[in-house]
Each structure stands twice: as C-alpha cells, then as structure tokens.
C-alpha cells in the first residue's frame, strides 16, 4: 500500500495530539483513594522522612479555575499556611505551573519557595537554557493569532518559548475551527515540536522543553536524604509527574476521567485542609 503525505500527516496528528477536553466527565474515583482516608499511614511517613518535598500546581489546585486567568491570585489564608510550612527546616516547597515564571511568582508571592514556570522549563532556582526552533514557533503563533482573531472566545497566548491556545470562553463551533487550525500549525512545524492538551488549552512547544515530571525529578536529584515527596495537580499536564514519581504521594485534584495518581482531593478547599494537616503533623 502506498502511504500518501496526507495520510502520514493525519497519522502524526493522531499520535502527537491528545486534544480532547481534559475536564469532561470524571472517572469513577473508586480506583483512587481519598487522601484523608489514608492519613494515618501518611502521618507515619511524614514522621519518618528526613526531608519533605511538596510540589503544587497553581490553577485548579491551589486556586479555583476562572474564565479569566488574569483575575486569579492566591488567597491570603493559603499564603499563610504555605509560609508556615516553609518555617520547617526539612520542607522544600515548589510551585509548578504552565504559567510563565514571572506571572506565577506574582500571583503566589510566597518567599522561600521554588517556582517552576512553563511546566518546569523556567525555574527560579536556576538559569533557563535556550531552546532551538523558538523563532519558527513564534512565526506559527503569529499566524494562528491572525487566523483565530475572528473566532469568539479563542485566545492565543504568547509564553515566550511556547504558546497556548485558550478556548475556555468559546463555543463548540469556534472550538472546532480552532482545533483544526492548531493541528495544522503542529503539522507545519514538523516533528521537532509537540502539543500538550490541558484544561481548555492547547499548547505547542519544542520537544526539548520536557514536562512537569522531568522537572520534578531533576529537582529531587538535588535534594539528599530520605525524602517524602508530595505532588498535587489537577490537570493532564500533571500526569507526567504522577507517572515518573511512583514512590511519591501523588494527588489528582478535582474532576478527571483517568489518572496515574494514587490519591484524590475534591478541589482547592481540600488542598488547603491537607496543607493545614501537614503543618500540624510537622509541628508535633
């Protein structure tokens, strides 16, 4: 059988893009245990650990998702408990988000923590390396901005070394058209670029950027001793960390269809309760 360029293109799009909404219907949570139901065992692990490393996603995990991301800031009660956690000498706290580093720092404002922006590519504790192909990516982004400017609710966000296409405020006809344009942009860029589908966003970036899982592992390699690792996230982008941290306390937050995490919490309010219980356990 002869394989045409069109069929190769369609195959590559299917392989590289998981473009279905990440927050449609939740899977039966019986497969994951509520974190509070396992607290007795977790409390023992907290006491045995020499060092505790906590990774926290921002949107949807620490704060509720909103239609306008620019309106989201960390509430003061959560900021206070996070600052209390950092007073314990054996605690490392890392915020890891798809937002750009400066934007994340401005919205969280917890001194002493580590911040990872762009899924771990931009880091407050180290220099962000250059990526090849960024110029081509920016050309693709600018073309998409022009193509989608008349699609209501579709917004193309410039993230420097990558870009995102938001569709949280769009209706199905506009989403369908934007989806086709995004997939076409991915195909035109070629095999050195990939797409990640998050909650109401598609992101295109160079393959060399890595992901939240690889970023978390690299940080953990710098911390010696017997560690208890906690990672909480609400998005498909956090699944890379759940998969790469099999010994960690991995927590999927909110609604989901499937997850590699071990535990779940219902939303940011339960995440706050968990952080309070963690501080209480460390204070004994």
C-alpha positions in Angstrom: 0.0 0.0 0.0 1.3 3.5 -0.9 1.3 5.9 2.0 0.5 9.5 0.9 1.8 12.6 2.5 -1.8 13.4 3.6 -2.1 10.0 5.4 1.3 10.5 7.1 0.1 13.9 8.2 -3.1 12.6 9.7 -1.2 9.7 11.4 1.3 12.1 13.0 -1.5 14.4 14.2 -3.3 11.4 15.9 -0.1 10.2 17.5 1.1 13.6 18.8 -2.1 15.3 19.9 -4.4 14.4 22.7 -6.9 17.2 22.1 -10.0 16.1 23.9 -11.1 18.3 26.8 -9.2 17.3 29.9 -12.0 18.1 32.3 -15.1 16.4 30.7 -16.7 13.6 32.8 -14.9 12.3 35.9 -13.9 8.7 36.1 -15.2 6.6 39.0 -13.0 7.7 41.8 -13.1 4.2 43.5 -9.8 3.5 41.8 -8.1 6.4 43.7 -8.3 6.7 47.5 -9.3 10.0 49.1 -6.1 11.3 50.7 -7.8 11.9 54.1 -8.8 8.2 54.3 -5.1 7.3 54.1 -4.0 9.9 56.6 -2.9 7.6 59.4 -0.4 5.9 57.1 0.7 9.2 55.6 1.3 10.6 59.0 3.7 7.8 59.8 5.6 8.5 56.6 5.8 12.2 57.4 7.4 11.4 60.8 10.0 9.0 59.2 11.1 11.4 56.4 14.3 13.4 56.7 13.0 15.8 54.1 9.6 16.6 52.7 9.3 18.0 49.2 5.9 19.4 48.2 5.1 20.1 44.5 1.9 22.1 43.9 0.2 23.1 40.7 -1.5 26.5 40.8 -4.7 26.9 38.7 -7.3 24.3 39.7 -5.1 23.0 42.6 -4.3 25.9 44.9 -7.0 28.2 43.4 -10.2 27.7 41.6 -10.2 27.8 37.8 -11.7 31.0 36.4 -12.8 32.1 33.0 -10.3 35.0 33.2 -6.8 33.7 34.4 -5.6 37.2 34.9 -8.1 37.6 37.8 -6.6 34.7 39.8 -4.4 35.3 42.8 -3.6 33.1 45.8 -5.9 33.9 48.8 -4.2 35.1 52.0 -5.2 32.1 54.2 -3.5 29.8 51.7 -0.5 32.0 51.6 -0.2 32.0 55.4 -0.2 28.2 55.6 2.4 27.9 52.9 4.6 30.3 54.7 4.2 28.3 57.9 5.2 25.1 56.1 8.4 26.8 54.9 9.4 27.5 58.5 10.0 23.8 58.9 13.7 23.3 58.0 13.1 20.0 56.4 10.4 21.2 53.9 11.0 22.2 50.3 8.1 23.8 48.5 7.9 24.0 44.7 5.1 25.7 42.7 4.9 24.2 39.2 2.6 25.6 36.6 2.0 26.2 32.9 2.1 29.9 33.5 5.2 31.9 32.8 7.6 32.1 35.7 7.1 35.8 36.5 3.3 35.5 36.3 3.3 32.6 38.7 5.5 34.4 41.2 3.4 37.5 41.1 0.2 35.5 41.8 1.6 33.3 44.6 4.0 35.6 46.4 5.5 33.1 48.9 9.1 33.8 49.7 11.5 30.9 50.1 9.7 28.6 47.7 10.9 27.4 44.4 8.9 28.4 41.3 8.8 26.4 38.0 7.0 28.1 35.1 6.1 26.7 31.7 5.7 23.2 33.1 9.1 23.3 34.7 11.2 24.9 31.9 11.5 28.3 33.6 13.0 27.9 37.1 13.6 30.4 39.9 16.5 28.3 41.2 18.5 28.1 38.0 19.1 29.5 34.6 16.6 28.7 31.8 18.5 27.4 28.8 17.8 28.5 25.2 15.7 26.3 23.0 16.2 25.7 19.3 13.3 26.4 17.0 11.8 29.3 19.0 11.8 31.6 16.0 9.8 29.2 13.9 7.4 28.7 16.8 6.8 32.4 17.1 6.1 32.6 13.4 3.5 29.8 13.8 2.0 31.7 16.8 1.6 34.9 14.9 -0.1 33.1 12.0 -2.5 31.5 14.4 -3.2 34.8 16.1 -4.3 36.1 12.7 -6.3 33.0 11.8 -8.3 33.0 15.1 -8.9 36.7 15.6 -12.5 36.4 14.4 -13.2 33.2 16.5 -15.1 34.3 19.6 -13.6 33.1 22.9 -10.4 31.8 21.3 -7.2 33.4 22.6 -3.6 32.7 21.6 -1.2 33.4 24.5 2.5 34.2 23.9 4.6 32.3 26.5 8.0 33.1 25.1 9.4 29.7 24.2 6.0 28.2 23.6 2.4 29.3 23.0 -1.1 28.3 24.2 -4.5 28.5 22.6 -7.2 29.0 25.2 -10.8 28.0 24.5 -12.4 28.2 27.9 -14.7 31.1 26.8 -15.5 29.7 23.3 -18.5 27.7 22.0 -18.3 24.5 20.1 -18.2 25.8 16.5 -15.3 28.1 17.3 -13.5 25.4 19.3 -13.8 23.0 16.3 -12.4 25.6 13.9 -9.6 26.5 16.3 -8.7 22.8 16.8 -8.3 22.3 13.1 -6.0 25.4 12.9 -3.9 24.2 15.9 -3.4 20.7 14.4 -2.5 22.3 11.0 0.1 24.5 12.8 1.6 21.5 14.6 1.9 19.6 11.3 3.5 22.6 9.6 6.1 22.9 12.4 7.2 19.3 11.9 8.4 16.5 14.2 10.6 18.7 16.5 7.5 20.2 18.1 4.7 18.7 20.1 1.4 19.6 21.6 0.0 19.2 25.1 -3.7 19.4 25.8 -4.6 20.8 29.2 -7.8 22.2 30.7 -9.3 24.4 28.0 -5.9 25.0 26.4 -3.7 23.5 23.7 0.0 24.3 24.0 2.6 23.9 21.3 6.3 23.8 22.2 9.7 22.4 21.2 10.2 18.8 22.2 13.3 19.7 24.2 11.2 21.6 26.8 10.5 18.5 28.8 7.5 18.4 31.2 6.4 18.7 34.8 7.5 15.1 35.6 11.1 15.6 34.3 11.4 18.9 36.0 10.3 17.4 39.3 12.7 14.6 39.0 15.6 16.9 38.3 14.9 19.0 41.4 14.6 15.8 43.6 18.1 14.7 42.4 19.5 17.8 44.1 18.0 17.1 47.5 19.8 14.4 49.6 18.5 12.2 52.3 15.4 10.1 52.8 12.6 12.1 51.2 8.8 12.1 51.3 7.6 13.6 48.0 4.1 15.0 47.6 2.8 16.2 44.2 -0.7 17.7 43.8 -2.2 18.7 40.5 -5.5 18.9 38.7 -4.5 18.7 35.0 -3.5 16.3 32.4 -0.1 18.1 32.3 0.5 16.8 35.9 0.1 13.2 34.8 3.7 13.1 33.6 4.8 13.7 37.2 2.4 11.1 38.6 3.9 8.6 36.2 7.5 9.5 36.9 7.2 9.6 40.7 5.9 6.1 41.6 7.0 6.4 45.2 5.5 9.8 45.8 2.2 10.8 47.4 0.6 11.8 44.1 -2.8 13.6 44.3 -5.2 14.3 41.5 -7.3 17.4 42.3 -10.9 17.9 41.1 -12.7 16.2 38.3 -10.9 13.8 36.0 -11.5 11.0 33.5 -8.5 8.9 34.4 -5.3 9.4 36.4 -2.0 7.8 37.4 -2.2 9.4 40.8 -2.6 7.3 44.0 -5.0 9.7 45.8 -7.5 12.4 45.0 -8.8 15.6 46.6 -12.1 17.2 45.5 -10.7 20.8 45.0 -8.6 23.7 46.3 -10.5 23.8 49.6 -9.4 20.2 50.4 -5.9 21.0 49.3 -5.9 23.8 51.9 -7.1 21.3 54.5 -4.3 18.9 53.5 -1.7 21.6 53.9 -3.0 22.5 57.3 -2.9 18.9 58.4 0.7 18.6 57.0 1.8 21.6 59.0 0.1 20.2 62.2 1.9 16.9 61.7 5.3 18.6 61.3 4.7 20.8 64.3 4.4 17.9 66.8 
